[in-house]
């Protein structure tokens, strides 16, 4: 009987050992998040973005990709507030990290001034694509961006087939820009996104003279998981130099004619494009990762 009791005690002690070696769960962090519609004064219009406020240091890249996939917005901006008037900013969608996203930058500035109570009327974002200065005049936020002018090239058969219509002019720079002479052509385009995605370009802008605005545009980027963007800041770094030269104007108004639409106030100042727009908060909350 004594031997049996001793064996039972040994079995019991052995069974408890693995439990004591279980790894501790990784600590979780809670972050403020905002849903903002940019380049518009009305919710459900403009271009939506999620803005996540982080502190201390950036989360791991795979975590930011996962958050961007979870928010399921065209773009998620991560904002790291530092010292003084410099703020870290990174842009992620579910596919990749970008080196520039205008509408998410506008959304981030809107959040900092209206919800995070950042003081002053100007500050600078530090991004992987370089510095982006931001200023405001009442509720109009201006992004100071590097101009990206394009050079004229021949319209290829593959581009015309992808767009379903031949443009009057084609320009190539950081993006491809197809120019039409009637805004109805831009409104009515129904591109083949598979063919567009096969083109050797990051994205395709289509544009034409406007009525009520100096010009209209649309922007397609299927190679980056975005068939059509709602309201695009980066495309205007190419659009503004073109239309400023063509119309002989430094100050321009623009309308991006996606189904949600977007409105921009533009200025060409040397090699800089100053892009102004409004933003409105749709919602806010917290995420735990």
N, C-alpha and C positions, 0 to 999 in steps of 0.2 A: 504493500500500500504506500509506503513512504517513497519508493522509487517512482511510482506512478504520479504522485503529487509533484515531485521534482521535475519530471518531464513536462507536465502541464505548465509549470512556471516558465521553463525555458522557451516553450512555444509561444507563450504570451509575450515575453520580452522581445523575441525575434520579430513578431508581427508588428510591433510598434516602431521599429527602427526606420523603415522606409518613409513613414509619414513625417518624421522629424527632418528629413532631407529634402522635402518638396520645395522647389524654388518659390521665392516670394513674388507675388504679382508686381509687374512694373507700375510705378506711380502714374496716375492719370492726371491730365491737366484740363482745366476748363477755360475756354476762350470766348470772348464776345464776338458775335457775328451779326452782320447787317446785310439786308437785301435792299439794293438800291437800283432804281431805274435812271440811267444816265442819258444825257442829251435830250431831255424832255422836262416839262413841268408837270406832267400827268402820269400817274401810275398806269401800268399796263401798256405804256408806250416807251419809246427809246430802247436802250439796250440794258438788260438786267445784268447785275454783277453781285457776287457775294464778296463782302469785305470782312476779313478776319484780323483781329488785333492780337498781336503776340508781344511778349515782353521778354527781356533778358537775352534770348538768342533765338535763331530760326529753328523751327522744328525740322526733323529730317526730311529730305526731299521726298522720300516715298510716303511719308505722312501727309505732306502738302498735296501730293498727287491724289492720295486717297480722299482727303477732305474735298478737293475740287471735284472728284467723281461723285462724292456724296451730296454736295450742294447742288450738283446737276445744273449749273448755270453756264452760259457761254464763257464766262471767265470768273475766276476767284482771285482776288487780290489779297496778299498777306502783307500787313503793315507792321513794321517794327519801329516803335517810337524810341528815338535816341535822345541825345542831349542837344540843346539849342534848337535851331530851325532846320535840322536835317533829319530826315525820316527814311528808313529802309523800306523798300517796296519790291515785291516779286509777284509775278503773274503766272498762274497755272490754269490749264484746263485739264480735262480727263486724259488728253493725249500727250501733252508736252508742257515744258516751261517756255514762255515767250520772252523776247527781249524788248518788246514794246506792246502795250495795250492801252489805247487812249481812253476808252470808255470806263475801264476799270480804274484808271488813274483818276479820272474825274470823280468816280464814285468814292474812291478812297479819300480824296481831298474833302469831298462833301461830308463824309463821316467824321473826319478829324475836326472840322470846324463846327459841325452841327451837333455832334454827339459826344466826341471825346474832348471838346472844349479847348482845342488848340488855339493859342492866342496869336494875334497879328493877322495881317492880310497877305502874307507871302511866306513861303518856305520852299525847301528843295527836297525832292525825293532822290535817294541814291538807289539806282537800279543796275542790273547786269548790263543794260544797254547804255548806261551813262547817266548823267544828271538830268532830271526833269524839274524845272522850276514851275511853281504854281502860284497864282495870285488870284485875288477875288475883288470884285467891285459889287457890293451888296450881295445878291444871290447869283451873280454870273461868275463862274469859275473859269479861269483862263489857264491853259496848258501851254508852256513855252517849249516847243519841240524842234528838233533838227529837221530842216527841209530835206526831202528826198526826191529831187527832180529826176525825171526820166528822159531818155532820148528816143527820138522817133525811129521806128523799125518797120519792116514790111509786115503786113497782115498775112499770117500763114493760113493755109487751108485748114489745118487742125484747129486753130483758134476759132476760125469762122464756123467750122462744123460744131464745135463745142458750144458756142454762143447761139447758133441757129440763125445768125444774121451777120452780114459783113459790115464792120465799122468803117467810118470814113478815115480814121487815123488810129495807129497803134503806137504806144510808147512802152519802153522797157526800162525798168530801174529795179529797185528792191521788189516792186510788184509790177505786174503787167496792167496797162491801162488802155482800154478800148474806148474811143470817142465816137459818139453818134451826134447827128445834127438835130435830132428831134427828141424831146423828152419822152414822147410816147413810145419810142423804140426802147428806151431804158425801162419804162414801166412794164411793157408787154413782153420783155425777154423771158423765155422759159428754157434756161440752159440745160445741156446734158451734163450732169454733175460727174458722171463716170469719165467722160471725155475731158472735162475740166480738170479733174483730179490727176489725169495722166499727163497733163502739160508740165513742162519743166519750169514751174514758177510757184512761188509761195502762195499767191493769190491773184485774182483778176478783178480789177475795178472796171465798171462801165459807167460812163458819164455823158451828159449832154447839157446844153444851155437850159436854164430853168425859166419859169414864169412865176414871178413873185419872189423867187430866189435867183441868185446869179447862176447857180448850176445845181443839177441833181446828180445823184450817183447811187450805185448799188455795189456790194462787195461780196465776192464768192471765194471761199477758201476750203474746198473739200479735202485737200491734202492734209489739212490740220483738223479734220473732223467737224468742219463747220461749212455746210453747203452755202448758206447765206447769212451774213452777219447783219444784225438789226441796225446798228449805228456805230460807225467805225472811226476812231480817232486817227489811227496810224495811216489809213488810206489818204487822209487829207494832207499828209506831209508830201504826197505826190500830186494830189489834185490842186492844192492851192497855188503852187508855183506855175502850173500850167494855165489855170484860169486867170491868175493875176496878169500874166504876160499876154494872154489872148484878149482879155477885156481891158487891159491898161488900167487896172485898179489894184490898189494895195488892200483895201477892205472889201470883203465879200461875204455874202450870206449863202448858206448851203443847206440842201434838204436831201437826206438819204431816204430813198423812197422804198424801203422794205415794208412789209405789212405792218410793222409796229411804228416805223418812221423815226427820224431823228433830225434835229435842227442844230446847226452850228453857225457861229459868228467867227469869221476867219480874217487873219491879217498876215501878209508876207512882210517880214522885217529883216532884210538882208538874207542871211542863210537860215533864218528861223521862221517857223510857222507858229503863230499865236492862235490857238483854237479855243474858243469860248463856248460854254454850254451850261445848262442847268441840270439839276438832279433832284430826285425826290425819293425819300425813304419809304419802302413798302413794308418792311418789317424788321425786327431785331430780336436777338435772343442769345443763347449760349450753347456752345458745343463742348462735349467732353470726349477727349481722345486718349 
